């Protein structure tokens, strides 16, 4: 009898604690909705100067009146969820020119060479780059077609708004294929570590030029190619779409072949910085001798076993097999020693020697702090592969992180300390942080707007 009574008491205590936790999460959801719903139109900016169309800006004084590549795309995903939640038909009509303007502003500076700028300032000259070779610099991340596809999907498949600029969009992707792709592996690489989005990712940061076969870049590119297929089909250009689909399938195979590590059960970036296979005669020994000619290397890259959050993007992009996804989740996402923290997914494993939480702005710090976008994209991959319990845990952590910040400071920040959730930098950062609204919609069992 005493044992039974004790079990009942324990059950009641656990039930009460769980109820209190749920009440706290519900309260944070209410706080987040209240702040985001009244604030979202502050992302809207009129066209001016070099920005010939209206557009969306990330928010906060640091990013005011600037159009950024993947920032505007992901802000738009969040905006669409906000409009689905509370927007009237008039609100959606009002938003459309700002959404389309993000894409059209970039394509305004397109040309036959395919170069598209990463960022446009009001008084900038976006094609005035400080190099003699436009093909040797980083450009807009491969999310421009994805952004156009998102807008098209959200408007019943109507792609006519992009038809006249679809050539420049094709030229953009062609540029990547011709000048940013390692032919031996089929993987895409960064030209340098400048403006890659995940600023100081150790797989690219301060590494030799053209050497980083980034898993982050390649997952984005796979989805970009699939978006090109969709847009071509909507424009009744199915033969063109078939070509891009072939490229997408080839890239998916290359990522699986070269970036998957069976030993660790994770997707990694790869090092492409290998000497040429060509042998040069060496007469230092008094004779012509071909160095290493007995058995030259028969591999085209070396895997970088650095645990970066972008390895989870193989789930977000749909590149991982179900068996690989299970290992990634069980062996990496669930491990508190590496990625799993009270505030979400660390951007670099805590076990890496480069792990650092100190705040910096140039570069922004991706060597461990929690970012809203990494939490969201990992969450999205978990959902897509059916890991609902893990997705719920990550979404709840994100709600608690942002709810506390709104409650305490009245705004969100750019990134956070993993253990305590304390903000580290840049108060007022809206941007992709508002994707927490999409996570809330999923938690509440409502329709979720998602990126293409």
N, C-alpha and C positions, 0 to 999 in steps of 0.2 A: 504493500500500500504506500509506504514511504517512497519507494523507488518510483512508483507510478506518479505520485504527487510531484516529485522532483522533476520528472520528465515533462509534466504538464507546465510547471513553472518555467522551465528552460524554454519550452516551445512558445509560451506567452511572451517571454522576454525577447526572444528572437523575432517573433511576429511584430512586437511593438517597435523594435529597432528598425526592422525592414520598413514598417509603415512610416516611421519618422524620416527615414532616408528617402522614401518615395515622395513624401510631402515636401522635402527640401528640394528634390529635383523638380517637382511640379512648380514650386515657387520660382526656381531659377528659370524654368521655361517661360513662365509668365513675365519675368523681368526682361529676358532676352527679347521676347516678342514685342513688348512695350517699347523698348529702345530702338530695335531695328525697324519696326513698322513706321515709327514717326520720323526716322532719320534717313531712310534709303534714298530719297530724292536728292540728297546732298551729293550723290554720285554723279548727277546730271551736270554736264557742262556744255555751253553753247560753242559752236565752232568759231575760231578766231585765228588770224595769222596763218601759220603753217597747218593748223588743224581746220580744214575746210568744211568738215561736217561736225555736228554735235557728237558727243562721246561720253563715256563713263570713266571716271577717275577713281583711283583706289581710296581717296579720302585722307585726312590728316594734312597738316600744313606741309609736311615733308613731300607729299605727293600731289599737292593741289595743282590743277590745270595741266596735268601731264597724262598722256596716253601711253600706257605700257602694254606689252604684248600679252603674256599669259595672265596678267592681272585683270585686264579688261574682260577676257574670255570667262574667267572663273567668277568674277564679280557678276557677270551677266547670268551665269547659272543660278547664283543666289538671288539675283533680282527677279528672275522668272518664277522662283519659288514664292517670293514675297508677293508678287502679283497674283499668283495662283491662290494664295492664302487670303488676301484682302483686296486685291485690285479689281476695280470696275472695268468694263469695256473701254471707258474713256482713259483710265490709267494705263491700260495696255497699249492703246493707241498713242498716248503721250510718250511712252517709253521707247517705242519702236525706232524712231529716227536716231535716238542715242545709241541703241544697240547696233543697228546697221551701220551707223557712223563710225563705230570702232573699227569695223572691217574695212569700210570704204576709205577711211582716212589712210590706213596703211596701204591699200591697193592704189590709192592716188599717186603714190610714189613708186609703183611698180614699173618695170620696163622689160625689154627683151631678155636682159641678163638675169632676171628673177630675184634680184636683191630687194629685200623689204627691210626697213629699219626696225630696230628693237623697241625704240621709244621715240615719241614725237613731242617736242616742246613747242609752245605757241610761237616762239621767235627763232626756232631752229631751222637749219637747212638739212633735212633728213638724209639726203643722198650725198652730202658733202663729207665723205669719210676720209680720214687721214691715212690713206694707203694708195699705192699705185695699182693694186690688184684687188678689185672688189670681191673676188672669189676667195680671198685669204682671210676674211674676217667673219666673225659670227654675225648672224642676222636674226630676224624675227624667229622665235622658237616655233617649231612645227605644230602650231595650234591654230593657225589662221583659218584653214579649211574647217577645222572642228568648230570654231566660233561661228563661221558662216552656216555650217550644218545645223548647229543648235538653233540659230535664229530661224532657219528655214523650217526645221521640224516644228518649232513652236508656232509657226504660222501656216500650218496645214500643208507643208511641203512646197510652198510657193518660193521658188528660187529665182524668179525673174529679176528680182532686185540686184542679183549678182551676175546676170548673164553677160553684160558688157565688160565686166572685169574678170570673167572666168579665165580668159587667156593669161592675165597677170598672175592669177592664182596657180595656174598650171606651170607657168614659168618659174614661180617661187619653188614649187616642189621639184621641178626639173633641176633647178640650181642645187638643191640639196643632193639630189641623186648624182649629178655630174661632178660636184666639187666638194662635197662634205661626206662622201661615202668611201669606205675602205674596200677596194674591189676584191681583195683576196678573201675577206671574211663576209662581205656583204653588209657590214655594220656601218652605222653613221658615227661620225666623230665631231667633237668640238674643234674649231680652228684654234682656239686659245681658251683661257679661263675668264675672259671678259664677258660680263653680263649674261651668264648662263642661267640665271634664275636662282639656282641653289649655290649661292656665291662661292663659299669656301669648301665645297665638297672635296675631300682629300683626293678623290679619284681623278680630279681635273685641276684643282687649285695648285698653281705654281709648277705644273708639269709641262713637259715639252709640248710645243704646238703640234696639233693634229695627232696627238697620241692617245686621247681619251675616247675609247669606245664606250660611252656612258650608257648604262642601262636606263637611266632617266630619259636621255635624249632618244634612245631607240624605241622605248615604249611610247613616247609621245609621237614619234614618227610613224609607228605602226597604226595608231589611231588616226593620224592625219591622212594617211593613204586610204584608210577605210572611209573617212569623211569625203575624200575626193571621189570615191566610187559613188557614194550617196548623192552628192551634188550633181555629178555627171548624169546619173539616172534621172534626177528631177528635171534636168535641162534637156532630156531626151537625147543624150550623148552617150548611149550605152557602150559603144565600141571604145570610147575613151575611158569610160569607167572600167572596162575589162582590163585595160592596160595597167591602170593603177591597182586593180585587184591583184594582178600578177605580181606587181612590186610588193604589195602588202604580204602576200603569202610567202614570197621569197625572204622578206625581212623577218617574218615570224619564225621561219625555219632557222635563219641565221642566229637569232636571239636564243632560241632553244639550244642550238648546237654549241654556241660559243660562250654564252653568259650563264647557263645553268651549271651549277657545281653539285654533282652527285654526292661528293664527299660531305659537304656542309648542308646540303638541302636548301640552297638559296640561290637567288639570281644576283650576279655581280657585274660591275663594269669590267672592261678588259683593257689591257695595255697593248697598244698597236705600235709602240716605239721599238721596233726590231730592225736590225740592219738588213740591208738588201741581201738577197740570196746570191747575187752576182759575186764571183770570186775574182780578185785582182792578182796578177802575178806578183810574187815576192822574191826578189833576187838577193836578199840579205844573206842567205846561206850559200851564195855563189851559184845558185841554180834557180830556175823558174819553178816555183812551188805554189800550188793553189791551197790556201789555208782552209782547213775544215772540209775539203772536198770529198773526204772519205765517207762522210755521212752528214750532209748539211741539214739544217733544221727542216722539218716537215710539218710544222705548225705555224699558224699565221697570227696568233695573238697569245697573250699570257693573262690568265684570269687574275683580277685584283681582289684578293680575299679581304676586303675592307667592308665591314658591315654598315652599310648606309641605308637609310629608310627607303630609298628609291628601289631597292630590291623588291619591295612589296608591290611596286607598280606593275610587275608581271601579272598580278591578279587584276588590278584596275584595267589594264589594257586587254585582258583576256588571252595573254600569251602562255601562261602557265597551264600545264595539264592538271587534271583533278588530283592526281597523285602528288605532283609537285606542290600544289597549293596546300595540301594537307600537311606536308612536311614543313613548308614555310610557316604555316600558322602554329603548328605544334612545337616546332623547334626554335622559332625565332619570335613571332609575335607574342607568344605566351610567356616568354622568358624575362623575368624582372631584372636579371643580371645584364641584359643587353638592351632591348627596345622598350619593354613594357614598364611604364611608370604610372604613378598615381594621376598624372595629368594627360596621359596619352602616349603617343609613340615618340620616343627620342629620335631625333634626326640622324644621330650617329650612335652606334652601340656604346653603352657605358664601358664596355671592356676594351674599346679601342684606345690606344695610347694618345691619339689626337683629341680625345673627348675634352670639350671645354664649354663652359657656360657663360663666359664673360661677354658682356654686351659690346657689340661693335656695329657700325653702320656702313662702312665701306672697307671690306665687305660686310654684309649682314651675316650673322652667325648661324650656320647650319651644322655645326659640329656637336650637336647634342640638345639644344633648346627645343621646346615644343612649339610647332607652328600650326596654326589652324588648318592650313592647306594640306600638310602631311597627314594630320589626323583625319581629314575628310577623305582624301584619296585612298588611304589604307582602309578606312571604313567602307568606302564604295566597293573596293575589291573584295572585302569580306562578305558583303551582301551578295555580290554577283556570284560568288562561289558557294553560297549557302551556309556560311559560318555565322548564323544569326546570333548566337550567344555572345560571341566575340565582338560582333558588330554592335550589339546593344551595349556591351560594356564600354567600348570606345566612344560611342555616341554619348553615353551618360557622363563619362569623364569630361568630354568636351563641353557639354551643357554646364556641368559644375564649374569648370575652368572659366568659361566666359560669363556665366551667371554671377560668380563671385566678383569678377572684375567690374562688370557693370554696377553691381551693388556697392562696391567699395570706391571705385574711381569715376563711375559714370560714363565710362568709355572702354573700348577694347585696345589692346596693344599688339605690336607686331609679332613678338614671340615671348616665351615664358619659361620659367624654371621648372624642370620636370617633377621634382619631389614636392615642392610647396605650391606650385602654380602661381608664384609671384611674377608679375610682369617685369620684363627686362628692358623694353625699349619702345619708344614711339607711340605715345598715347594718341588715341583718335584714329587708329588704323582700322578702316572698315573692310574694304577689299574682300578677299576670299574668306575672311573670318565669318562673314554673313552666311556662308554655307552651313553653319550650325542650324540655320532655319530648315534646310533640306534634311538634316539629320533628325531634327525634331519631328518633321512631318513623317519620317519613317518610324520613329519611336511611337508616334500616335496612330500609326496605321492608316495614314492618309496618303493620297496620291503624291508621289515624289517627282519633282522635276530633276532631271539628271543631264549631265553633259552628253554630247553625242557619243 
